[in-house]
Each structure stands twice: as C-alpha cells, then as structure tokens.
Amino acid sequence: KILGEYEYGLMPRPRNFADVDMTAMDFLKKHDLEAMIGFLRYTQQVQGYGILEHIPALYLLWWHHYDLIKTTIEQTVRREQDNITMVTK
C-alpha cells in the first residue's frame, strides 16, 4: 500500500513519506515483519548493503521488491521439501 503495485525496477514515489521515515528495523517492527529479520540481515546486511538498524526503510523497500522476496522464499521451501524427500526415501 505504501508504494502501490509496480513491476520490479525503479519504484514509484511513496504516497506518504511519513510511512517510510524511519529505519528499516523500525519499519519491520511497525508492520509486524520481525519474522523476516534473519532473511534481511543476510540479503541486506551480511552482503554489505547496510545495517537494518541504520539504513532508511525506503532503501530497504527499494532493494527488496515483493517479487524478489516471494521468489526467494518459494525456492527455499522447494529446496527444503526436496531435502526432506531425499531423507525419507
């Protein structure tokens, strides 16, 4: 809702900058997205793109488009299902 729907690439201007005027970590907590912290620490922080407690929420949203996150989660689940299948055979 903050950015609307858009294809991966340059995001549109936020409808209200107050919605993203906080750190990435504050944004995650505000929107009950703490379950994503581990994933985002790896994709954002460990790879050198900034610390969640310091980078702006808008920067996080820019680099973590919904389609990217969805695809990554789907691939991870598929891989884990394959691993479980291999162990149970």
N, CA and C atoms as an extended XYZ file, in Angstrom:
267
Properties=species:S:1:pos:R:3:atomname:S:1:resname:S:1:resid:I:1 pbc="F F F"
N         0.816       -1.199        0.000 N   LYS     1
C         0.000        0.000        0.000 CA  LYS     1
C         0.861        1.265        0.000 C   LYS     1
N         2.006        1.195        0.613 N   ILE     2
C         2.854        2.373        0.731 CA  ILE     2
C         3.359        2.828       -0.632 C   ILE     2
N         3.762        1.860       -1.452 N   LEU     3
C         4.299        2.179       -2.770 CA  LEU     3
C         3.347        1.795       -3.894 C   LEU     3
N         2.272        1.102       -3.589 N   GLY     4
C         1.377        0.612       -4.621 CA  GLY     4
C         1.989       -0.607       -5.288 C   GLY     4
N         1.329       -1.110       -6.304 N   GLU     5
C         1.860       -2.254       -7.044 CA  GLU     5
C         2.661       -1.759       -8.229 C   GLU     5
N         3.811       -2.367       -8.423 N   TYR     6
C         4.666       -1.992       -9.550 CA  TYR     6
C         5.576       -3.164       -9.868 C   TYR     6
N         6.025       -3.226      -11.104 N   GLU     7
C         6.932       -4.285      -11.508 CA  GLU     7
C         8.313       -4.004      -10.932 C   GLU     7
N         9.103       -5.075      -10.836 N   TYR     8
C        10.463       -4.936      -10.316 CA  TYR     8
C        11.224       -3.883      -11.119 C   TYR     8
N        11.919       -3.028      -10.456 N   GLY     9
C        12.655       -1.944      -11.089 CA  GLY     9
C        12.514       -0.691      -10.238 C   GLY     9
N        12.607        0.426      -10.864 N   LEU    10
C        12.508        1.693      -10.140 CA  LEU    10
C        11.122        1.835       -9.517 C   LEU    10
N        11.097        1.994       -8.228 N   MET    11
C         9.812        2.063       -7.524 CA  MET    11
C         9.188        3.445       -7.676 C   MET    11
N         7.869        3.519       -7.516 N   PRO    12
C         7.206        4.818       -7.568 CA  PRO    12
C         7.475        5.605       -6.284 C   PRO    12
N         7.175        6.860       -6.328 N   ARG    13
C         7.306        7.726       -5.156 CA  ARG    13
C         6.307        7.276       -4.086 C   ARG    13
N         6.733        7.184       -2.828 N   PRO    14
C         5.785        6.811       -1.763 CA  PRO    14
C         4.621        7.795       -1.693 C   PRO    14
N         3.455        7.271       -1.421 N   ARG    15
C         2.267        8.136       -1.319 CA  ARG    15
C         2.407        9.121       -0.164 C   ARG    15
N         3.050        8.638        0.908 N   ASN    16
C         3.238        9.474        2.092 CA  ASN    16
C         4.620        9.141        2.678 C   ASN    16
N         5.533       10.076        2.599 N   PHE    17
C         6.892        9.813        3.080 CA  PHE    17
C         6.940        9.521        4.576 C   PHE    17
N         5.949        9.945        5.317 N   ALA    18
C         5.918        9.648        6.754 CA  ALA    18
C         5.832        8.142        6.999 C   ALA    18
N         5.293        7.395        6.037 N   ASP    19
C         5.178        5.941        6.170 CA  ASP    19
C         6.529        5.234        6.123 C   ASP    19
N         7.526        5.898        5.572 N   VAL    20
C         8.857        5.280        5.447 CA  VAL    20
C         9.947        6.109        6.115 C   VAL    20
N         9.572        7.102        6.873 N   ASP    21
C        10.540        7.971        7.542 CA  ASP    21
C        10.980        7.338        8.860 C   ASP    21
N        11.761        6.256        8.728 N   MET    22
C        12.239        5.503        9.892 CA  MET    22
C        13.331        4.559        9.396 C   MET    22
N        13.989        3.906       10.316 N   THR    23
C        14.980        2.913        9.911 CA  THR    23
C        14.258        1.673        9.386 C   THR    23
N        15.010        0.848        8.675 N   ALA    24
C        14.447       -0.408        8.171 CA  ALA    24
C        13.947       -1.270        9.324 C   ALA    24
N        14.709       -1.341       10.405 N   MET    25
C        14.308       -2.160       11.548 CA  MET    25
C        13.017       -1.642       12.172 C   MET    25
N        12.913       -0.332       12.326 N   ASP    26
C        11.683        0.244       12.871 CA  ASP    26
C        10.489       -0.066       11.966 C   ASP    26
N        10.707       -0.028       10.661 N   PHE    27
C         9.652       -0.336        9.694 CA  PHE    27
C         9.203       -1.795        9.862 C   PHE    27
N        10.157       -2.703        9.968 N   LEU    28
C         9.820       -4.116       10.133 CA  LEU    28
C         9.013       -4.338       11.409 C   LEU    28
N         9.423       -3.713       12.482 N   LYS    29
C         8.706       -3.863       13.753 CA  LYS    29
C         7.321       -3.238       13.685 C   LYS    29
N         7.226       -2.066       13.097 N   LYS    30
C         5.938       -1.368       12.991 CA  LYS    30
C         4.913       -2.195       12.217 C   LYS    30
N         5.380       -2.931       11.218 N   HIS    31
C         4.468       -3.694       10.360 CA  HIS    31
C         4.466       -5.196       10.680 C   HIS    31
N         4.933       -5.540       11.884 N   ASP    32
C         4.949       -6.930       12.358 CA  ASP    32
C         5.630       -7.879       11.372 C   ASP    32
N         6.791       -7.471       10.878 N   LEU    33
C         7.552       -8.264        9.920 CA  LEU    33
C         8.853       -8.792       10.523 C   LEU    33
N         8.870       -8.953       11.840 N   GLU    34
C        10.088       -9.413       12.510 CA  GLU    34
C        10.536      -10.785       12.013 C   GLU    34
N         9.618      -11.602       11.514 N   ALA    35
C         9.971      -12.929       11.008 CA  ALA    35
C        10.927      -12.833        9.825 C   ALA    35
N        11.007      -11.688        9.185 N   MET    36
C        11.870      -11.507        8.020 CA  MET    36
C        13.263      -10.988        8.376 C   MET    36
N        13.496      -10.695        9.638 N   ILE    37
C        14.763      -10.082       10.034 CA  ILE    37
C        15.961      -10.946        9.652 C   ILE    37
N        15.920      -12.236        9.933 N   GLY    38
C        17.044      -13.109        9.599 CA  GLY    38
C        17.341      -13.106        8.107 C   GLY    38
N        16.310      -13.251        7.311 N   PHE    39
C        16.451      -13.218        5.853 CA  PHE    39
C        17.047      -11.888        5.395 C   PHE    39
N        16.541      -10.794        5.932 N   LEU    40
C        17.000       -9.471        5.523 CA  LEU    40
C        18.397       -9.152        6.055 C   LEU    40
N        18.748       -9.688        7.202 N   ARG    41
C        20.124       -9.498        7.695 CA  ARG    41
C        21.096      -10.117        6.695 C   ARG    41
N        20.713      -11.267        6.150 N   TYR    42
C        21.603      -11.900        5.176 CA  TYR    42
C        21.599      -11.143        3.841 C   TYR    42
N        20.438      -10.897        3.287 N   THR    43
C        20.380      -10.291        1.949 CA  THR    43
C        20.789       -8.830        1.933 C   THR    43
N        20.649       -8.148        3.032 N   GLN    44
C        20.959       -6.720        3.090 CA  GLN    44
C        22.275       -6.476        3.814 C   GLN    44
N        22.365       -6.987        4.996 N   GLN    45
C        23.438       -6.617        5.903 CA  GLN    45
C        24.710       -7.431        5.691 C   GLN    45
N        24.622       -8.742        5.683 N   VAL    46
C        25.804       -9.590        5.557 CA  VAL    46
C        26.498       -9.350        4.221 C   VAL    46
N        25.729       -9.027        3.202 N   GLN    47
C        26.303       -8.788        1.889 CA  GLN    47
C        26.820       -7.353        1.714 C   GLN    47
N        26.743       -6.574        2.783 N   GLY    48
C        27.379       -5.262        2.773 CA  GLY    48
C        26.525       -4.089        2.312 C   GLY    48
N        25.210       -4.263        2.287 N   TYR    49
C        24.347       -3.180        1.801 CA  TYR    49
C        23.785       -2.293        2.908 C   TYR    49
N        24.191       -2.529        4.119 N   GLY    50
C        23.764       -1.660        5.210 CA  GLY    50
C        23.117       -2.418        6.345 C   GLY    50
N        23.223       -1.849        7.514 N   ILE    51
C        22.703       -2.450        8.746 CA  ILE    51
C        21.248       -2.029        8.927 C   ILE    51
N        20.379       -3.001        9.193 N   LEU    52
C        18.945       -2.745        9.290 CA  LEU    52
C        18.603       -1.641       10.287 C   LEU    52
N        19.377       -1.565       11.355 N   GLU    53
C        19.117       -0.534       12.374 CA  GLU    53
C        19.551        0.858       11.922 C   GLU    53
N        20.269        0.946       10.802 N   HIS    54
C        20.801        2.240       10.354 CA  HIS    54
C        20.269        2.709        9.004 C   HIS    54
N        19.939        1.783        8.124 N   ILE    55
C        19.514        2.205        6.778 CA  ILE    55
C        18.062        2.677        6.789 C   ILE    55
N        17.726        3.588        5.905 N   PRO    56
C        16.335        4.046        5.812 CA  PRO    56
C        15.406        2.934        5.310 C   PRO    56
N        14.188        2.945        5.784 N   ALA    57
C        13.195        1.960        5.349 CA  ALA    57
C        13.009        2.011        3.835 C   ALA    57
N        13.037        3.193        3.266 N   LEU    58
C        12.839        3.329        1.824 CA  LEU    58
C        13.938        2.609        1.052 C   LEU    58
N        15.155        2.648        1.536 N   TYR    59
C        16.271        1.945        0.905 CA  TYR    59
C        16.028        0.440        0.921 C   TYR    59
N        15.551       -0.075        2.049 N   LEU    60
C        15.233       -1.499        2.158 CA  LEU    60
C        14.146       -1.878        1.162 C   LEU    60
N        13.099       -1.075        1.106 N   LEU    61
C        11.997       -1.368        0.187 CA  LEU    61
C        12.444       -1.298       -1.265 C   LEU    61
N        13.352       -0.409       -1.554 N   TRP    62
C        13.849       -0.259       -2.919 CA  TRP    62
C        14.511       -1.548       -3.393 C   TRP    62
N        15.364       -2.123       -2.543 N   TRP    63
C        16.139       -3.296       -2.934 CA  TRP    63
C        15.430       -4.618       -2.701 C   TRP    63
N        14.365       -4.617       -1.946 N   HIS    64
C        13.668       -5.869       -1.635 CA  HIS    64
C        12.234       -5.819       -2.146 C   HIS    64
N        12.109       -5.848       -3.444 N   HIS    65
C        10.795       -5.857       -4.091 CA  HIS    65
C        10.057       -7.139       -3.691 C   HIS    65
N         8.750       -7.044       -3.620 N   TYR    66
C         7.897       -8.172       -3.235 CA  TYR    66
C         8.201       -9.419       -4.073 C   TYR    66
N         8.325       -9.263       -5.381 N   ASP    67
C         8.571      -10.416       -6.259 CA  ASP    67
C         9.892      -11.106       -5.930 C   ASP    67
N        10.908      -10.343       -5.583 N   LEU    68
C        12.208      -10.907       -5.219 CA  LEU    68
C        12.096      -11.739       -3.945 C   LEU    68
N        11.426      -11.199       -2.940 N   ILE    69
C        11.271      -11.907       -1.671 CA  ILE    69
C        10.422      -13.158       -1.867 C   ILE    69
N         9.339      -13.026       -2.589 N   LYS    70
C         8.438      -14.156       -2.839 CA  LYS    70
C         9.177      -15.288       -3.559 C   LYS    70
N         9.919      -14.969       -4.598 N   THR    71
C        10.657      -15.974       -5.354 CA  THR    71
C        11.703      -16.660       -4.479 C   THR    71
N        12.413      -15.892       -3.674 N   THR    72
C        13.439      -16.455       -2.795 CA  THR    72
C        12.823      -17.423       -1.794 C   THR    72
N        11.705      -17.044       -1.207 N   ILE    73
C        11.037      -17.909       -0.223 CA  ILE    73
C        10.529      -19.181       -0.901 C   ILE    73
N         9.926      -19.045       -2.073 N   GLU    74
C         9.424      -20.216       -2.793 CA  GLU    74
C        10.548      -21.187       -3.123 C   GLU    74
N        11.681      -20.670       -3.578 N   GLN    75
C        12.820      -21.524       -3.910 CA  GLN    75
C        13.366      -22.222       -2.672 C   GLN    75
N        13.403      -21.515       -1.564 N   THR    76
C        13.899      -22.097       -0.313 CA  THR    76
C        12.976      -23.217        0.156 C   THR    76
N        11.680      -22.981        0.106 N   VAL    77
C        10.715      -24.003        0.524 CA  VAL    77
C        10.827      -25.227       -0.378 C   VAL    77
N        10.919      -25.019       -1.687 N   ARG    78
C        11.053      -26.124       -2.635 CA  ARG    78
C        12.307      -26.950       -2.349 C   ARG    78
N        13.414      -26.251       -2.088 N   ARG    79
C        14.675      -26.934       -1.800 CA  ARG    79
C        14.564      -27.758       -0.514 C   ARG    79
N        13.917      -27.180        0.499 N   GLU    80
C        13.756      -27.906        1.768 CA  GLU    80
C        12.838      -29.108        1.590 C   GLU    80
N        11.807      -28.974        0.792 N   GLN    81
C        10.920      -30.114        0.519 CA  GLN    81
C        11.686      -31.223       -0.189 C   GLN    81
N        12.548      -30.859       -1.136 N   ASP    82
C        13.374      -31.843       -1.823 CA  ASP    82
C        14.314      -32.533       -0.856 C   ASP    82
N        14.883      -31.794        0.074 N   ASN    83
C        15.787      -32.379        1.073 CA  ASN    83
C        15.047      -33.360        1.971 C   ASN    83
N        13.827      -33.008        2.354 N   ILE    84
C        13.024      -33.899        3.206 CA  ILE    84
C        12.684      -35.171        2.444 C   ILE    84
N        12.330      -35.039        1.182 N   THR    85
C        12.013      -36.196        0.356 CA  THR    85
C        13.208      -37.129        0.249 C   THR    85
N        14.400      -36.567        0.033 N   MET    86
C        15.612      -37.384       -0.096 CA  MET    86
C        15.901      -38.140        1.202 C   MET    86
N        15.668      -37.517        2.340 N   VAL    87
C        15.947      -38.140        3.636 CA  VAL    87
C        14.944      -39.246        3.922 C   VAL    87
N        13.701      -39.083        3.509 N   THR    88
C        12.669      -40.063        3.840 CA  THR    88
C        12.603      -41.236        2.882 C   THR    88
N        13.329      -41.172        1.759 N   LYS    89
C        13.304      -42.285        0.800 CA  LYS    89
C        14.159      -43.429        1.250 C   LYS    89
